[in-house]
Amino acid sequence: EGRGSFALDGKMIDIPIVRRAEALLPRAKAIAQRAAA
């Protein structure tokens, strides 16, 4: 809705948390691929 934050599972999520999670996803995928190999 264009707001600065929202609630998810009872926790407040704001833009810096979203950005950090977006940066973490490629690392998590790379680790998963390495573990599967």
Predicted model as a PDB file, atoms N, CA, C, CB and O in Angstrom, pLDDT in the B-factor column:
MODEL        1                                                                  
ATOM      1  N   GLU A   1       0.825  -1.198   0.000  1.00 59.00           N  
ATOM      2  CA  GLU A   1       0.000   0.000   0.000  1.00 59.00           C  
ATOM      3  C   GLU A   1       0.865   1.255   0.000  1.00 59.00           C  
ATOM      4  CB  GLU A   1      -0.936   0.002   1.208  1.00 59.00           C  
ATOM      5  O   GLU A   1       0.345   2.360   0.158  1.00 59.00           O  
ATOM      6  N   GLY A   2       2.178   1.103  -0.174  1.00 66.00           N  
ATOM      7  CA  GLY A   2       3.035   2.259  -0.194  1.00 66.00           C  
ATOM      8  C   GLY A   2       3.420   2.774   1.182  1.00 66.00           C  
ATOM      9  O   GLY A   2       3.947   3.880   1.306  1.00 66.00           O  
ATOM     10  N   ARG A   3       3.163   1.986   2.212  1.00 68.00           N  
ATOM     11  CA  ARG A   3       3.520   2.406   3.571  1.00 68.00           C  
ATOM     12  C   ARG A   3       4.972   2.058   3.850  1.00 68.00           C  
ATOM     13  CB  ARG A   3       2.594   1.741   4.620  1.00 68.00           C  
ATOM     14  O   ARG A   3       5.592   1.298   3.105  1.00 68.00           O  
ATOM     15  N   GLY A   4       5.510   2.614   4.921  1.00 84.00           N  
ATOM     16  CA  GLY A   4       6.899   2.385   5.272  1.00 84.00           C  
ATOM     17  C   GLY A   4       7.143   1.074   5.975  1.00 84.00           C  
ATOM     18  O   GLY A   4       8.277   0.598   6.019  1.00 84.00           O  
ATOM     19  N   SER A   5       6.098   0.476   6.529  1.00 89.00           N  
ATOM     20  CA  SER A   5       6.271  -0.795   7.223  1.00 89.00           C  
ATOM     21  C   SER A   5       4.946  -1.554   7.227  1.00 89.00           C  
ATOM     22  CB  SER A   5       6.782  -0.570   8.674  1.00 89.00           C  
ATOM     23  O   SER A   5       3.891  -1.006   6.905  1.00 89.00           O  
ATOM     24  N   PHE A   6       5.033  -2.839   7.604  1.00 89.00           N  
ATOM     25  CA  PHE A   6       3.834  -3.657   7.702  1.00 89.00           C  
ATOM     26  C   PHE A   6       4.076  -4.725   8.758  1.00 89.00           C  
ATOM     27  CB  PHE A   6       3.465  -4.296   6.324  1.00 89.00           C  
ATOM     28  O   PHE A   6       5.212  -4.936   9.184  1.00 89.00           O  
ATOM     29  N   ALA A   7       3.031  -5.387   9.174  1.00 91.00           N  
ATOM     30  CA  ALA A   7       3.132  -6.433  10.181  1.00 91.00           C  
ATOM     31  C   ALA A   7       3.105  -7.796   9.502  1.00 91.00           C  
ATOM     32  CB  ALA A   7       1.991  -6.315  11.215  1.00 91.00           C  
ATOM     33  O   ALA A   7       2.318  -8.029   8.585  1.00 91.00           O  
ATOM     34  N   LEU A   8       3.984  -8.704   9.970  1.00 92.00           N  
ATOM     35  CA  LEU A   8       4.028 -10.068   9.456  1.00 92.00           C  
ATOM     36  C   LEU A   8       4.301 -10.981  10.634  1.00 92.00           C  
ATOM     37  CB  LEU A   8       5.115 -10.238   8.333  1.00 92.00           C  
ATOM     38  O   LEU A   8       5.328 -10.850  11.299  1.00 92.00           O  
ATOM     39  N   ASP A   9       3.402 -11.894  10.893  1.00 96.00           N  
ATOM     40  CA  ASP A   9       3.532 -12.818  12.020  1.00 96.00           C  
ATOM     41  C   ASP A   9       3.779 -12.078  13.335  1.00 96.00           C  
ATOM     42  CB  ASP A   9       4.666 -13.806  11.760  1.00 96.00           C  
ATOM     43  O   ASP A   9       4.566 -12.526  14.168  1.00 96.00           O  
ATOM     44  N   GLY A  10       3.106 -10.952  13.512  1.00 94.00           N  
ATOM     45  CA  GLY A  10       3.201 -10.197  14.752  1.00 94.00           C  
ATOM     46  C   GLY A  10       4.448  -9.342  14.872  1.00 94.00           C  
ATOM     47  O   GLY A  10       4.680  -8.748  15.925  1.00 94.00           O  
ATOM     48  N   LYS A  11       5.266  -9.261  13.815  1.00 94.00           N  
ATOM     49  CA  LYS A  11       6.477  -8.441  13.851  1.00 94.00           C  
ATOM     50  C   LYS A  11       6.353  -7.330  12.813  1.00 94.00           C  
ATOM     51  CB  LYS A  11       7.751  -9.307  13.588  1.00 94.00           C  
ATOM     52  O   LYS A  11       5.756  -7.520  11.753  1.00 94.00           O  
ATOM     53  N   MET A  12       6.920  -6.175  13.128  1.00 94.00           N  
ATOM     54  CA  MET A  12       6.907  -5.058  12.192  1.00 94.00           C  
ATOM     55  C   MET A  12       8.073  -5.211  11.224  1.00 94.00           C  
ATOM     56  CB  MET A  12       6.984  -3.697  12.941  1.00 94.00           C  
ATOM     57  O   MET A  12       9.214  -5.417  11.637  1.00 94.00           O  
ATOM     58  N   ILE A  13       7.776  -5.107   9.943  1.00 93.00           N  
ATOM     59  CA  ILE A  13       8.773  -5.242   8.887  1.00 93.00           C  
ATOM     60  C   ILE A  13       8.844  -3.902   8.160  1.00 93.00           C  
ATOM     61  CB  ILE A  13       8.419  -6.421   7.897  1.00 93.00           C  
ATOM     62  O   ILE A  13       7.822  -3.370   7.727  1.00 93.00           O  
ATOM     63  N   ASP A  14      10.062  -3.356   8.028  1.00 93.00           N  
ATOM     64  CA  ASP A  14      10.211  -2.105   7.309  1.00 93.00           C  
ATOM     65  C   ASP A  14      11.181  -2.287   6.144  1.00 93.00           C  
ATOM     66  CB  ASP A  14      10.697  -0.990   8.254  1.00 93.00           C  
ATOM     67  O   ASP A  14      11.727  -3.373   5.947  1.00 93.00           O  
ATOM     68  N   ILE A  15      11.388  -1.236   5.387  1.00 90.00           N  
ATOM     69  CA  ILE A  15      12.166  -1.316   4.151  1.00 90.00           C  
ATOM     70  C   ILE A  15      13.587  -1.852   4.372  1.00 90.00           C  
ATOM     71  CB  ILE A  15      12.235   0.052   3.505  1.00 90.00           C  
ATOM     72  O   ILE A  15      14.017  -2.701   3.592  1.00 90.00           O  
ATOM     73  N   PRO A  16      14.340  -1.409   5.385  1.00 91.00           N  
ATOM     74  CA  PRO A  16      15.684  -1.969   5.562  1.00 91.00           C  
ATOM     75  C   PRO A  16      15.689  -3.481   5.792  1.00 91.00           C  
ATOM     76  CB  PRO A  16      16.365  -1.289   6.722  1.00 91.00           C  
ATOM     77  O   PRO A  16      16.612  -4.164   5.348  1.00 91.00           O  
ATOM     78  N   ILE A  17      14.701  -4.002   6.462  1.00 92.00           N  
ATOM     79  CA  ILE A  17      14.616  -5.449   6.691  1.00 92.00           C  
ATOM     80  C   ILE A  17      14.323  -6.163   5.374  1.00 92.00           C  
ATOM     81  CB  ILE A  17      13.520  -5.782   7.745  1.00 92.00           C  
ATOM     82  O   ILE A  17      14.896  -7.217   5.100  1.00 92.00           O  
ATOM     83  N   VAL A  18      13.444  -5.601   4.565  1.00 90.00           N  
ATOM     84  CA  VAL A  18      13.134  -6.189   3.260  1.00 90.00           C  
ATOM     85  C   VAL A  18      14.384  -6.198   2.382  1.00 90.00           C  
ATOM     86  CB  VAL A  18      11.988  -5.409   2.564  1.00 90.00           C  
ATOM     87  O   VAL A  18      14.679  -7.198   1.729  1.00 90.00           O  
ATOM     88  N   ARG A  19      15.112  -5.089   2.365  1.00 92.00           N  
ATOM     89  CA  ARG A  19      16.333  -5.009   1.554  1.00 92.00           C  
ATOM     90  C   ARG A  19      17.372  -6.038   2.011  1.00 92.00           C  
ATOM     91  CB  ARG A  19      16.929  -3.590   1.628  1.00 92.00           C  
ATOM     92  O   ARG A  19      18.022  -6.676   1.183  1.00 92.00           O  
ATOM     93  N   ARG A  20      17.525  -6.197   3.320  1.00 94.00           N  
ATOM     94  CA  ARG A  20      18.477  -7.177   3.853  1.00 94.00           C  
ATOM     95  C   ARG A  20      18.073  -8.589   3.445  1.00 94.00           C  
ATOM     96  CB  ARG A  20      18.563  -7.071   5.390  1.00 94.00           C  
ATOM     97  O   ARG A  20      18.924  -9.395   3.068  1.00 94.00           O  
ATOM     98  N   ALA A  21      16.790  -8.890   3.517  1.00 93.00           N  
ATOM     99  CA  ALA A  21      16.303 -10.216   3.126  1.00 93.00           C  
ATOM    100  C   ALA A  21      16.524 -10.456   1.629  1.00 93.00           C  
ATOM    101  CB  ALA A  21      14.806 -10.364   3.474  1.00 93.00           C  
ATOM    102  O   ALA A  21      16.907 -11.554   1.227  1.00 93.00           O  
ATOM    103  N   GLU A  22      16.284  -9.437   0.812  1.00 94.00           N  
ATOM    104  CA  GLU A  22      16.501  -9.580  -0.630  1.00 94.00           C  
ATOM    105  C   GLU A  22      17.971  -9.851  -0.938  1.00 94.00           C  
ATOM    106  CB  GLU A  22      16.031  -8.316  -1.371  1.00 94.00           C  
ATOM    107  O   GLU A  22      18.284 -10.627  -1.841  1.00 94.00           O  
ATOM    108  N   ALA A  23      18.872  -9.216  -0.191  1.00 95.00           N  
ATOM    109  CA  ALA A  23      20.307  -9.436  -0.402  1.00 95.00           C  
ATOM    110  C   ALA A  23      20.726 -10.826   0.061  1.00 95.00           C  
ATOM    111  CB  ALA A  23      21.125  -8.370   0.337  1.00 95.00           C  
ATOM    112  O   ALA A  23      21.667 -11.405  -0.483  1.00 95.00           O  
ATOM    113  N   LEU A  24      20.039 -11.360   1.052  1.00 96.00           N  
ATOM    114  CA  LEU A  24      20.383 -12.664   1.610  1.00 96.00           C  
ATOM    115  C   LEU A  24      19.926 -13.825   0.728  1.00 96.00           C  
ATOM    116  CB  LEU A  24      19.779 -12.805   2.983  1.00 96.00           C  
ATOM    117  O   LEU A  24      20.553 -14.884   0.745  1.00 96.00           O  
ATOM    118  N   LEU A  25      18.866 -13.655  -0.029  1.00 96.00           N  
ATOM    119  CA  LEU A  25      18.312 -14.749  -0.825  1.00 96.00           C  
ATOM    120  C   LEU A  25      19.302 -15.360  -1.814  1.00 96.00           C  
ATOM    121  CB  LEU A  25      17.116 -14.263  -1.571  1.00 96.00           C  
ATOM    122  O   LEU A  25      19.390 -16.586  -1.876  1.00 96.00           O  
ATOM    123  N   PRO A  26      20.057 -14.572  -2.594  1.00 96.00           N  
ATOM    124  CA  PRO A  26      21.024 -15.192  -3.505  1.00 96.00           C  
ATOM    125  C   PRO A  26      22.095 -16.000  -2.763  1.00 96.00           C  
ATOM    126  CB  PRO A  26      21.693 -14.121  -4.357  1.00 96.00           C  
ATOM    127  O   PRO A  26      22.529 -17.046  -3.246  1.00 96.00           O  
ATOM    128  N   ARG A  27      22.512 -15.525  -1.610  1.00 95.00           N  
ATOM    129  CA  ARG A  27      23.507 -16.264  -0.816  1.00 95.00           C  
ATOM    130  C   ARG A  27      22.927 -17.590  -0.345  1.00 95.00           C  
ATOM    131  CB  ARG A  27      23.976 -15.424   0.399  1.00 95.00           C  
ATOM    132  O   ARG A  27      23.603 -18.617  -0.388  1.00 95.00           O  
ATOM    133  N   ALA A  28      21.673 -17.570   0.106  1.00 95.00           N  
ATOM    134  CA  ALA A  28      21.028 -18.791   0.578  1.00 95.00           C  
ATOM    135  C   ALA A  28      20.891 -19.805  -0.560  1.00 95.00           C  
ATOM    136  CB  ALA A  28      19.647 -18.470   1.179  1.00 95.00           C  
ATOM    137  O   ALA A  28      21.097 -21.002  -0.358  1.00 95.00           O  
ATOM    138  N   LYS A  29      20.543 -19.325  -1.753  1.00 95.00           N  
ATOM    139  CA  LYS A  29      20.425 -20.220  -2.907  1.00 95.00           C  
ATOM    140  C   LYS A  29      21.771 -20.835  -3.258  1.00 95.00           C  
ATOM    141  CB  LYS A  29      19.863 -19.467  -4.117  1.00 95.00           C  
ATOM    142  O   LYS A  29      21.852 -22.026  -3.560  1.00 95.00           O  
ATOM    143  N   ALA A  30      22.834 -20.023  -3.218  1.00 95.00           N  
ATOM    144  CA  ALA A  30      24.176 -20.535  -3.525  1.00 95.00           C  
ATOM    145  C   ALA A  30      24.602 -21.590  -2.517  1.00 95.00           C  
ATOM    146  CB  ALA A  30      25.195 -19.391  -3.546  1.00 95.00           C  
ATOM    147  O   ALA A  30      25.190 -22.603  -2.894  1.00 95.00           O  
ATOM    148  N   ILE A  31      24.318 -21.367  -1.256  1.00 95.00           N  
ATOM    149  CA  ILE A  31      24.660 -22.342  -0.217  1.00 95.00           C  
ATOM    150  C   ILE A  31      23.876 -23.640  -0.435  1.00 95.00           C  
ATOM    151  CB  ILE A  31      24.368 -21.763   1.196  1.00 95.00           C  
ATOM    152  O   ILE A  31      24.428 -24.733  -0.305  1.00 95.00           O  
ATOM    153  N   ALA A  32      22.593 -23.514  -0.767  1.00 95.00           N  
ATOM    154  CA  ALA A  32      21.766 -24.697  -1.008  1.00 95.00           C  
ATOM    155  C   ALA A  32      22.288 -25.498  -2.200  1.00 95.00           C  
ATOM    156  CB  ALA A  32      20.306 -24.288  -1.246  1.00 95.00           C  
ATOM    157  O   ALA A  32      22.301 -26.729  -2.169  1.00 95.00           O  
ATOM    158  N   GLN A  33      22.714 -24.798  -3.244  1.00 94.00           N  
ATOM    159  CA  GLN A  33      23.243 -25.492  -4.430  1.00 94.00           C  
ATOM    160  C   GLN A  33      24.545 -26.221  -4.084  1.00 94.00           C  
ATOM    161  CB  GLN A  33      23.483 -24.486  -5.593  1.00 94.00           C  
ATOM    162  O   GLN A  33      24.767 -27.342  -4.542  1.00 94.00           O  
ATOM    163  N   ARG A  34      25.394 -25.597  -3.289  1.00 94.00           N  
ATOM    164  CA  ARG A  34      26.639 -26.227  -2.882  1.00 94.00           C  
ATOM    165  C   ARG A  34      26.378 -27.456  -2.031  1.00 94.00           C  
ATOM    166  CB  ARG A  34      27.508 -25.241  -2.123  1.00 94.00           C  
ATOM    167  O   ARG A  34      27.057 -28.472  -2.177  1.00 94.00           O  
ATOM    168  N   ALA A  35      25.403 -27.369  -1.150  1.00 93.00           N  
ATOM    169  CA  ALA A  35      25.080 -28.490  -0.272  1.00 93.00           C  
ATOM    170  C   ALA A  35      24.487 -29.660  -1.053  1.00 93.00           C  
ATOM    171  CB  ALA A  35      24.108 -28.042   0.816  1.00 93.00           C  
ATOM    172  O   ALA A  35      24.675 -30.817  -0.676  1.00 93.00           O  
ATOM    173  N   ALA A  36      23.770 -29.367  -2.141  1.00 91.00           N  
ATOM    174  CA  ALA A  36      23.145 -30.414  -2.947  1.00 91.00           C  
ATOM    175  C   ALA A  36      24.163 -31.101  -3.854  1.00 91.00           C  
ATOM    176  CB  ALA A  36      22.009 -29.830  -3.785  1.00 91.00           C  
ATOM    177  O   ALA A  36      23.928 -32.225  -4.298  1.00 91.00           O  
ATOM    178  N   ALA A  37      25.264 -30.460  -4.131  1.00 80.00           N  
ATOM    179  CA  ALA A  37      26.271 -31.025  -5.054  1.00 80.00           C  
ATOM    180  C   ALA A  37      27.132 -32.076  -4.383  1.00 80.00           C  
ATOM    181  CB  ALA A  37      27.165 -29.922  -5.608  1.00 80.00           C  
ATOM    182  O   ALA A  37      28.020 -32.644  -5.018  1.00 80.00           O  
TER     183      ALA A  37                                                      
ENDMDL                                                                          
END                                                                             
